[in-house]
Amino acid sequence: MKEPVAVVGAACAMLCLIFAPQEAIESARWALSLCAELIVPSLLPFFAASALLVRLGVPRLLARPLAPAARRLWGVSGAGAAAFLTGICGGYPLGAQTVAELYRNGQVSRDEAERLLGFCSNSGPSFLVGVIGAGLFSSRRAGLLLYAIHVLAAALTGVFFRGRGDAVQTLPDRPEERGFSAALVESVRSALAAVLSVCAFIVCFSVFSGLLDSFGAYDAAAGLLARLPGPDAQSARAFLIGLLELSSGVGTLRGLPLSPGRFALAAFLAGWGGLSVHFQTLAVLRDTDLRCRRHTLGRLLCAALSALLALGAALLTPLA
């Protein structure tokens, strides 16, 4: 049943490209500009540094001091807590990339790695504070508050995926067969491959979103959502676009006044990440046997918690 659906979907996508080539080109051009100006400069160094740190055994050094708190809070090892810290500092999909590196190097088990995927892949401070806070809402305070909410929601999501702390085992060390030079070369290569995959998915989903927009799909769906009590047409449109691609979705809110509802919407979209982020995660896990079910559930839970926390914070404290 899956193959016929996939074939029909691919054929429809091809027809859309044929009948709306200019819209596809403009969407791809915008996405490539985004990748060149923001994604590659911000992610490539983080990816390379993260892979290098894992290959040099730094998470093992952090495992001991972080282990007690990580076991009590999330039921994971200290290396898993290091992956969480990496994810909240580097942004999508660095947390998932770090978890994959830990798993490949035998520093976490498969069960722990899949639970870590549920709450370690998060949006970073540069996007939440810089892009959404300062750039979108013209309020650095709102961005900092949004980042704090996002970190808290991710930590609470980790509690939902909590395993038994006494079941976490310290896996045996693998012998180091390569020195720093070999580890650096491998880290840069893997980082470049991961970033290229991320950029490819951003371009593809931006084109797909642009085609839907050109055929009026977003306007029609947003009009239906706007009939519900609460969301206006522009916020409904941002929600629909953000379900597919995060940057395009929150960008739709540009120029609108900051309100508790829009602040909560931005928090939800940042917590969800968009389908583009989910496929980016699949890309960084491509050569492992890790499943993404917990990652998807974790993103939904983090998005819901982020929206609730953001709405409550916006009602209790000034955002500007």
N, C-alpha and C positions, 0 to 999 in steps of 0.2 A: 504493500500500500504506500510505503514511503517513496519508492522510486517514481511512480506516476505523479505524485504531488510535487516532487522535486523537479521533474521534467516540465510540468506545467508552469511551475514558478519560474524556472530558468527561461522558458519560452516567452512568458509575459515580460520578464525583465528585458529580454532582447528586443521585443517589440516596442517597449517604452523607450529604449535607447534609440531605436530607429526613428520613432515619431517625435522624439524630443531631444535631438542631439545637442542643441545649443544649451539647454538647461543642464544636461549631463556634464557638458564641458565646463560650464561656469561653476557647477558644484564641485567638480574635481579640482578645478583651479583654486577655488577657495580652500579646499581641504589640503591640497599640496602646500599652499602658502602657510596654513596653520601648522602643518608638520614641520616645514622648514624653519619657521620663526619661533615655534614654541615646543612642539613635541620632541623633535630630535635634540635640540640643545638642552632641554630639561631632563629627558629620560636617558639618553645614551650614557652620560657620565655616571648617573645613578645605577643603571644596569651593570655597567662594567665594574664599578666599585663594589656593588653588592655581590656579584659573581666572584670577584677577586677575594673579598673578605671570607666568603663561604669556603672557597678552595684553600685559603690559608688557615682555616680552622678558627676564625675569630668567634663565630657563634658558640663554639665549644668553650671558649674562654669566658664568654658572657653567661653560659648556661648555669654555672655554679651560683653566682650571686643572684641571678634572676629566677632560679628554679623554685625556691620556696614560695614566692608570691605567685608565680605562674601556676604551680600545682594547686594552690588553694583557690585561686580565682577562676582559672580555666581548665584545670586538669591537664596541662601540657607541660612539656619540658622547658628548661631555660632557653634552649635553642629556638623553640617555638615562640617564646616571648620576644626574642631578638627579631624574629620575622615580623611580629606585630609592630615593633618599633620602627623597623625599616619601612613597612607599608604606610604607616601614618606620617612618615617624614618624606617619602619619595613620591607617593601618589600612585594612581592606576598605571599599569598593573604590576608595579614593582613588588608589592607584597606577595602576589602569586608567583612571580619569578623567583623570589627568595625561597619560598616554600618548595618550589620545584628543585632549586639547587640543593637545598638541605636534604630533600628526599633522594636525589640522584647520588649524593655523597654519603648516604647512609646515616645521616645525623638525626632523622626522625623516621618513625614507622609510617606505613601507608595510612593507617587509621588516623594517626595524629596529623599527618599532612592534609588529609581531606577535611578534618575538623578545622585546621588552621585556615584553609581556604575559605571557610565560612565567615571569618571575621578579620583576616589579615590583609585583604586587598581593599584598599580605601583611597579616597581622594586625598591629595596632599595639601599642605598649607599654601604653596605657591598658587594653586588654582583657586582654593576657597577664599584666601585673603586677597590675593592680587587680582584675579580675574572676576570673581563674583562680588567680593566686598568692595574693593576700590574701583574696579573697572565697571562693574555692572550697576551697583547700588550707590557708588560714590561715597562709600562709608567703610573705612578701614575697621572701625569698631564692629560693624555688622559682619565683616569677614572673619575677624578674630572670634566673635561669638559663634559664628557658623562652624568654624574649625573646632572649637571646644565641644560643641554639640556633636559634631561628627565623630570625634575621638571617643566621647562618652557613649554614643550609640554603638560604635564598633566594639567597645569593651563590654557593654551589656549583651551584645549579640554573641560574643565569645562565651559568656556565662550560659547562654542557651545551648551552645554546642559543647558544654563542659563534659569531659570524660572523668573517669575515676583517677584521681591523682596518684593513687598507689599502683595504678596499672601502667603508668608511664615508665618505660624501661630505658635505661641508659644503653644505647646501642654501642657496640664495639667500635673503636677507632679503626679507620682504614689507614693502611700505611701510606705515608706521603712518598710518592715515587718521583714527583716533579718539584722543582724549586720555584722560586719567585718568577723567573723569566717565563717558564712554561705556563705557570698559572695565569700570568698577565696576558699572554698571547691567547690562551683559551677563553679567558674572561672577555676580552675585547671582541673576539669573534662571536661568541654567544650573545653578547650584548647587541652587536650590530644586527645579527639575525633576528633577535627579539624586537628591536626597534623597527626594522623593516616590516615585520609582520604587523606590528601595531599601526604603523602608518598606512599599510595596505588596507586594513579593516576600516580605518577612519575615512579613507578616500571612498571605499565602496559604500559604506553606510551613508556618507554625505551625498553621494550621487543618488542612492536609493531614496533618501529623504527629499532631495531636490526634485526628483521625478514625481514623487507623490504630491509634492507641493504644486508642481506645474500642472498636474491634472486635477487640482482642486480637492484632493482627498483630505488634506489637513483642514481647509476652510470648512468643508462640509461636516467633518467630525467635530471640529471645535464649535461650530454653531449648535450642534446637538448638545454638547457638554455645557455650553453657556446657558442653556435653558434650565439647567439644574440650579438650585439656590447656592450662591457662593461664587463660583468662578466666572470671570469675565471672559470674553472671546479670546483676548490676547493671552491670558494665563492658560486657558484651555489649549490653545495652540502650542504654547511652550511645553506644556505637559506631554502632549502627543509627540512632538518632535524629540523631546528629551528622553522618551521611552526608547527611542532608537539611538540617538547620538547626543551625548551629554553637552558638549560645547555648543552645538547648534541650538539645543533646547533652552539653555540658560541665556544664550545670546538673544533669544526672542524677547526676553524681558527687558532688554536695554531700552532706556528712555522712559520706562514706566515708574511711577512713584513707588517708593518702598512702603509696603504694608505688611501686617502680620501674615496675611494669606500668601503673598508672593514670597516672603521670607521662608515660610514653611514649604512652599513649592520648590524653591531653590534647594532647600535642605533635603527634600525627598529625592529630587533628581540627582543630587550629588551622592546620596546614599545608594541609589539604584545603579548609577553609572551608565546606563544605556546598554542596549544589546551590543553595541560596538565594543564596549569594555568586556562583555562576557565572551565575545569571540576573540578578543585580544588575550584573555585568560586561556582560552582553548589553545591559542597559538603558542604561548609560553609553556604549556603543559604537553605539547605535541609528542614528545618522545618519552613520556612517562605513562604509567597505567593508572594515574589518578583520575577519579571521576569528579564531575563538576556539579553534582546535584546539591551538595551542601553549599557550594559557592553561590549558586542561584538563590537558594533559600536564604542564605545569609544576607545577600544584597537586598532582598525584599524586606527582611526583618529590620535591617539597618536603615533602610529608607523610611519605613513606617515609624520607627523609633525616632529618627532624626526629625521627621515632620512634626511629630507630637511634641518633642522637646523644643523645637524651634518656635512652634506656635505658642507654647506656654511661656517661653522666654520673651518673645516679642510682645506678649500681652502684659508682662510684668516689668519690663525694662525698656527704656528708649533705645532704638536701633541706630539712630544717627549720631 
